[in-house]
C-alpha cells in the first residue's frame, strides 16, 4: 500500500514514518512538508492509495476545499489527522467523501485499523468465503427502505439454504424488528457494542431475535440516547463477526449518511439506494448518489430500486435513469394495502400473502441475490477484527 503524508509538523512526520516502517514492508510512505495546497499535485504525481493530511484549520469551509480532491481521485482514501472529532465536523467530512479522521498524535493501533479498512476496500474484488453484506439506504424519508430490507431478509432466509442476519443500523429511530415480528428483542445493537470485547458468533446470535431458524435480527437501540456512544470500530466488529457466521448480512441504514452507516457501506458488496417516483425523491436521490460517488462507490456497487412503482406514473424508470445518470436496477410494485397490513401486523408480506405482487417481486430479488457467487475481500489485515 502506497501512502503519502502532507504535514508541516516534523514530529508527526517522524512518528508516521516510524509506524509505517514497523509494518515490515507492507506499506511505503512519501512525505511532503506542506498543507492542503500541495494535496492536488502530490495526488497527481505520486498516485498514493492513501493520503494522510495534517494542518487543517478544522472548519467546514476548509473541508469543502478537499471535495474536488476526493472527486478527482475516488480510489485514493483521504485521511485527516485532526484533534477535532465533533459530530458536526465528522458529518461534514462524510458528505465530501472523507471516511477517516485519525486523532493526533496518531496511535499505531488506530493507524493499523484505518489502513486495514482501506486495504479491504481496495481489494474488494478478491474471492472470499465469508458472508456477503447488502446495505439498504433511503434516498428520502418514507422511501420504504426498512420494509424492503426486512422483507428481503425474510425472503432470502425462506429459501432455506442460507443463514441470514439483519442488522438495524438506523440507530436513532430504527424499528426494523417490528416489521417482521411481534416479539421484543432480548438485546440491541447498543448492548452488543457495549460488550464488544466479548463479541463472537455465539454472543452475537444470542443477542438477536430469531424470526426463522436461519433468520436473525439485531435490533436498533431502544432509545436515541443509547446510540450516542456507538463507534465505527464497534460496527466494524459487529459486521465482521456477522459476515463470519452468516451467509448473508442485510443492513438497514435508514436514510442517514454518518460515520456508522458509511462504515457499513464500506463493508457492503452492494448498496441499494431506495427511492419512489416523484421529483422530491429524485432530487434527494441525486444528492445521495453524489455523496456515494464522492465516497468512491462505483455504479457497480450502488444499485437503484424504485419502490411503490406504478407503471402509470409520470416518471418511469427510463426518466429516473436519465435524470440521475444511473441505471435503475429493480422496481418493486405498489401494493399499498398489503404492505400496510404486513407492517401493522408485524408479519412478513411473503408469509401474509405470498401471491401479492410485492411478495413475488421480493422473492424474485432474493432468488437473484442467492444465485450470486460469494466473493471475499482479501489482503493484509483482513483478520484484524476476527482474530480478536
RODREN-620405 format. One record per residue (C-alpha): x, y, z; residue in three letters. Coordinates in steps of 0.05 Angstrom, whole numbers, plus 5000, padded with zeros to 4 digits. Layout:
! residues N
- X Y Z ALA;
...
! end
This chain:
! residues 388
- 5000 5000 5000 UNK;
- 5027 5068 4980 UNK;
- 5019 5125 5029 UNK;
- 5031 5200 5023 UNK;
- 5035 5245 5084 UNK;
- 5028 5320 5079 UNK;
- 5045 5356 5143 UNK;
- 5086 5415 5168 UNK;
- 5095 5381 5235 UNK;
- 5163 5348 5239 UNK;
- 5142 5306 5299 UNK;
- 5082 5278 5260 UNK;
- 5126 5262 5200 UNK;
- 5175 5223 5243 UNK;
- 5120 5187 5282 UNK;
- 5083 5164 5219 UNK;
- 5147 5143 5186 UNK;
- 5165 5101 5246 UNK;
- 5096 5069 5247 UNK;
- 5099 5053 5172 UNK;
- 5169 5023 5179 UNK;
- 5142 4976 5233 UNK;
- 5095 4945 5181 UNK;
- 5153 4904 5152 UNK;
- 5148 4929 5081 UNK;
- 5073 4923 5073 UNK;
- 5068 4998 5061 UNK;
- 5111 5054 5033 UNK;
- 5110 5127 5053 UNK;
- 5123 5192 5015 UNK;
- 5126 5254 5059 UNK;
- 5116 5326 5039 UNK;
- 5126 5386 5085 UNK;
- 5065 5428 5069 UNK;
- 4989 5433 5074 UNK;
- 4926 5427 5033 UNK;
- 4954 5470 4977 UNK;
- 5003 5413 4960 UNK;
- 4950 5357 4961 UNK;
- 4928 5360 4887 UNK;
- 4999 5359 4859 UNK;
- 5020 5302 4907 UNK;
- 4959 5261 4887 UNK;
- 4972 5271 4813 UNK;
- 5047 5257 4817 UNK;
- 5051 5202 4870 UNK;
- 4982 5169 4859 UNK;
- 4980 5142 4931 UNK;
- 4928 5093 4957 UNK;
- 4922 5135 5020 UNK;
- 4935 5209 5032 UNK;
- 4946 5230 5104 UNK;
- 4934 5304 5112 UNK;
- 4950 5346 5173 UNK;
- 4948 5421 5186 UNK;
- 4875 5438 5171 UNK;
- 4842 5494 5209 UNK;
- 4786 5446 5227 UNK;
- 4729 5488 5199 UNK;
- 4675 5470 5148 UNK;
- 4700 5519 5096 UNK;
- 4767 5486 5092 UNK;
- 4736 5417 5090 UNK;
- 4698 5439 5027 UNK;
- 4765 5453 4993 UNK;
- 4780 5378 4998 UNK;
- 4718 5357 4959 UNK;
- 4750 5367 4889 UNK;
- 4807 5323 4912 UNK;
- 4761 5265 4932 UNK;
- 4721 5272 4867 UNK;
- 4784 5274 4823 UNK;
- 4815 5214 4858 UNK;
- 4758 5168 4880 UNK;
- 4805 5109 4891 UNK;
- 4850 5148 4937 UNK;
- 4830 5149 5010 UNK;
- 4840 5217 5044 UNK;
- 4852 5211 5119 UNK;
- 4853 5274 5162 UNK;
- 4899 5277 5222 UNK;
- 4860 5322 5268 UNK;
- 4842 5333 5342 UNK;
- 4772 5355 5321 UNK;
- 4723 5297 5327 UNK;
- 4659 5337 5338 UNK;
- 4595 5305 5308 UNK;
- 4585 5366 5263 UNK;
- 4656 5361 5235 UNK;
- 4650 5286 5224 UNK;
- 4583 5293 5187 UNK;
- 4612 5347 5142 UNK;
- 4673 5303 5128 UNK;
- 4628 5244 5108 UNK;
- 4588 5288 5060 UNK;
- 4650 5306 5020 UNK;
- 4678 5236 5016 UNK;
- 4724 5231 5076 UNK;
- 4717 5165 5112 UNK;
- 4770 5171 5165 UNK;
- 4793 5223 5215 UNK;
- 4850 5200 5259 UNK;
- 4862 5235 5326 UNK;
- 4930 5265 5336 UNK;
- 4980 5244 5359 UNK;
- 4968 5182 5316 UNK;
- 4969 5116 5354 UNK;
- 4996 5053 5320 UNK;
- 4932 5014 5332 UNK;
- 4888 5069 5302 UNK;
- 4932 5074 5240 UNK;
- 4933 4998 5230 UNK;
- 4857 4993 5236 UNK;
- 4848 5051 5187 UNK;
- 4896 5022 5136 UNK;
- 4864 4953 5144 UNK;
- 4795 4981 5127 UNK;
- 4823 5020 5067 UNK;
- 4860 4959 5042 UNK;
- 4797 4918 5047 UNK;
- 4761 4968 5002 UNK;
- 4818 4970 4952 UNK;
- 4818 4894 4945 UNK;
- 4742 4885 4945 UNK;
- 4744 4843 4882 UNK;
- 4784 4786 4911 UNK;
- 4749 4719 4924 UNK;
- 4722 4707 4994 UNK;
- 4687 4653 5034 UNK;
- 4653 4694 5087 UNK;
- 4583 4723 5084 UNK;
- 4561 4778 5036 UNK;
- 4537 4844 5064 UNK;
- 4479 4881 5030 UNK;
- 4464 4952 5053 UNK;
- 4398 4988 5043 UNK;
- 4394 5064 5047 UNK;
- 4335 5110 5034 UNK;
- 4343 5169 4987 UNK;
- 4289 5205 5027 UNK;
- 4247 5192 5089 UNK;
- 4187 5148 5074 UNK;
- 4221 5111 5017 UNK;
- 4204 5043 5048 UNK;
- 4276 5023 5059 UNK;
- 4262 4986 5124 UNK;
- 4204 4947 5095 UNK;
- 4248 4925 5036 UNK;
- 4308 4907 5079 UNK;
- 4269 4866 5130 UNK;
- 4224 4831 5079 UNK;
- 4282 4816 5032 UNK;
- 4319 4786 5091 UNK;
- 4259 4742 5105 UNK;
- 4253 4722 5032 UNK;
- 4327 4703 5029 UNK;
- 4321 4660 5091 UNK;
- 4255 4629 5068 UNK;
- 4292 4595 5012 UNK;
- 4322 4551 5067 UNK;
- 4393 4547 5040 UNK;
- 4425 4609 5073 UNK;
- 4435 4636 5143 UNK;
- 4413 4708 5142 UNK;
- 4425 4765 5191 UNK;
- 4391 4832 5191 UNK;
- 4425 4890 5228 UNK;
- 4385 4952 5242 UNK;
- 4434 5009 5236 UNK;
- 4381 5064 5239 UNK;
- 4409 5079 5307 UNK;
- 4364 5138 5326 UNK;
- 4295 5112 5308 UNK;
- 4303 5042 5280 UNK;
- 4243 4996 5281 UNK;
- 4263 4940 5234 UNK;
- 4245 4885 5283 UNK;
- 4171 4904 5289 UNK;
- 4163 4899 5213 UNK;
- 4171 4823 5217 UNK;
- 4157 4800 5288 UNK;
- 4116 4820 5349 UNK;
- 4169 4795 5398 UNK;
- 4213 4842 5438 UNK;
- 4288 4838 5427 UNK;
- 4329 4807 5482 UNK;
- 4385 4857 5466 UNK;
- 4401 4912 5417 UNK;
- 4459 4938 5376 UNK;
- 4477 4984 5433 UNK;
- 4481 4925 5482 UNK;
- 4526 4886 5435 UNK;
- 4572 4945 5423 UNK;
- 4577 4958 5498 UNK;
- 4603 4887 5505 UNK;
- 4644 4886 5441 UNK;
- 4704 4856 5478 UNK;
- 4662 4793 5487 UNK;
- 4638 4791 5415 UNK;
- 4639 4725 5378 UNK;
- 4589 4686 5337 UNK;
- 4553 4655 5396 UNK;
- 4547 4721 5433 UNK;
- 4521 4757 5371 UNK;
- 4469 4703 5356 UNK;
- 4445 4702 5428 UNK;
- 4433 4777 5425 UNK;
- 4388 4772 5364 UNK;
- 4315 4758 5352 UNK;
- 4301 4693 5317 UNK;
- 4248 4703 5263 UNK;
- 4263 4638 5228 UNK;
- 4313 4584 5248 UNK;
- 4361 4614 5197 UNK;
- 4340 4687 5201 UNK;
- 4362 4730 5260 UNK;
- 4353 4805 5272 UNK;
- 4397 4852 5313 UNK;
- 4351 4908 5335 UNK;
- 4369 4982 5337 UNK;
- 4378 5016 5405 UNK;
- 4312 5025 5442 UNK;
- 4325 5099 5458 UNK;
- 4362 5150 5414 UNK;
- 4409 5170 5470 UNK;
- 4435 5098 5473 UNK;
- 4464 5108 5403 UNK;
- 4506 5168 5423 UNK;
- 4565 5127 5445 UNK;
- 4567 5078 5387 UNK;
- 4634 5079 5350 UNK;
- 4653 5059 5279 UNK;
- 4704 5008 5304 UNK;
- 4648 4973 5342 UNK;
- 4606 4970 5278 UNK;
- 4667 4940 5243 UNK;
- 4670 4886 5296 UNK;
- 4595 4870 5292 UNK;
- 4595 4867 5215 UNK;
- 4658 4825 5211 UNK;
- 4631 4776 5263 UNK;
- 4563 4773 5228 UNK;
- 4596 4760 5160 UNK;
- 4638 4705 5190 UNK;
- 4576 4668 5216 UNK;
- 4521 4684 5166 UNK;
- 4517 4673 5091 UNK;
- 4482 4740 5080 UNK;
- 4480 4802 5124 UNK;
- 4427 4854 5107 UNK;
- 4438 4923 5137 UNK;
- 4383 4975 5144 UNK;
- 4419 5042 5144 UNK;
- 4355 5083 5145 UNK;
- 4367 5147 5107 UNK;
- 4429 5171 5144 UNK;
- 4499 5182 5119 UNK;
- 4542 5183 5182 UNK;
- 4606 5151 5208 UNK;
- 4569 5086 5225 UNK;
- 4528 5077 5162 UNK;
- 4586 5095 5117 UNK;
- 4628 5043 5152 UNK;
- 4574 4991 5137 UNK;
- 4572 5013 5064 UNK;
- 4648 5005 5061 UNK;
- 4638 4932 5082 UNK;
- 4579 4921 5035 UNK;
- 4583 4884 4970 UNK;
- 4523 4924 4945 UNK;
- 4489 4988 4968 UNK;
- 4415 4991 4949 UNK;
- 4390 5063 4946 UNK;
- 4314 5065 4951 UNK;
- 4270 5119 4921 UNK;
- 4200 5130 4895 UNK;
- 4171 5161 4832 UNK;
- 4168 5235 4850 UNK;
- 4210 5296 4839 UNK;
- 4227 5305 4913 UNK;
- 4253 5234 4916 UNK;
- 4293 5244 4852 UNK;
- 4324 5308 4879 UNK;
- 4346 5274 4943 UNK;
- 4369 5213 4904 UNK;
- 4414 5258 4863 UNK;
- 4445 5286 4926 UNK;
- 4455 5217 4956 UNK;
- 4487 5190 4892 UNK;
- 4535 5248 4891 UNK;
- 4555 5233 4963 UNK;
- 4564 5159 4949 UNK;
- 4606 5175 4888 UNK;
- 4649 5221 4930 UNK;
- 4659 5163 4978 UNK;
- 4687 5122 4920 UNK;
- 4629 5075 4908 UNK;
- 4621 5059 4834 UNK;
- 4558 5045 4795 UNK;
- 4573 4971 4800 UNK;
- 4565 4976 4876 UNK;
- 4507 5025 4882 UNK;
- 4441 4998 4856 UNK;
- 4377 5039 4850 UNK;
- 4310 5010 4870 UNK;
- 4244 5045 4855 UNK;
- 4195 5026 4909 UNK;
- 4119 5031 4902 UNK;
- 4128 5031 4827 UNK;
- 4067 5050 4786 UNK;
- 4070 5036 4711 UNK;
- 4022 5095 4700 UNK;
- 4067 5143 4739 UNK;
- 4091 5206 4705 UNK;
- 4164 5188 4720 UNK;
- 4184 5119 4694 UNK;
- 4250 5080 4703 UNK;
- 4279 5109 4639 UNK;
- 4265 5180 4662 UNK;
- 4294 5166 4730 UNK;
- 4356 5134 4699 UNK;
- 4365 5192 4650 UNK;
- 4356 5245 4703 UNK;
- 4402 5212 4754 UNK;
- 4451 5185 4702 UNK;
- 4447 5119 4739 UNK;
- 4410 5056 4715 UNK;
- 4351 5031 4755 UNK;
- 4367 4960 4779 UNK;
- 4298 4939 4801 UNK;
- 4227 4963 4812 UNK;
- 4181 4940 4869 UNK;
- 4107 4947 4852 UNK;
- 4058 4988 4891 UNK;
- 4012 4946 4935 UNK;
- 3996 4995 4990 UNK;
- 3942 4955 5025 UNK;
- 3981 4890 5031 UNK;
- 4045 4927 5052 UNK;
- 4007 4967 5105 UNK;
- 3975 4902 5132 UNK;
- 4043 4869 5135 UNK;
- 4075 4927 5173 UNK;
- 4016 4937 5221 UNK;
- 4013 4863 5238 UNK;
- 4088 4854 5242 UNK;
- 4084 4796 5193 UNK;
- 4129 4790 5131 UNK;
- 4090 4801 5068 UNK;
- 4114 4735 5039 UNK;
- 4082 4699 5099 UNK;
- 4020 4743 5099 UNK;
- 4005 4736 5024 UNK;
- 4056 4701 4981 UNK;
- 4016 4717 4918 UNK;
- 4018 4792 4928 UNK;
- 4059 4828 4873 UNK;
- 4106 4857 4925 UNK;
- 4119 4789 4956 UNK;
- 4132 4759 4887 UNK;
- 4179 4816 4869 UNK;
- 4219 4807 4934 UNK;
- 4222 4732 4924 UNK;
- 4249 4744 4854 UNK;
- 4301 4792 4881 UNK;
- 4321 4742 4935 UNK;
- 4329 4688 4882 UNK;
- 4374 4732 4841 UNK;
- 4417 4751 4901 UNK;
- 4422 4680 4927 UNK;
- 4447 4658 4859 UNK;
- 4506 4708 4860 UNK;
- 4571 4675 4877 UNK;
- 4602 4697 4942 UNK;
- 4666 4738 4940 UNK;
- 4719 4754 4992 UNK;
- 4754 4819 5009 UNK;
- 4825 4792 5011 UNK;
- 4891 4823 5031 UNK;
- 4931 4841 5092 UNK;
- 4898 4856 5159 UNK;
- 4834 4822 5136 UNK;
- 4833 4785 5203 UNK;
- 4843 4848 5245 UNK;
- 4775 4840 5279 UNK;
- 4761 4766 5272 UNK;
- 4827 4749 5304 UNK;
- 4809 4788 5367 UNK;
! end
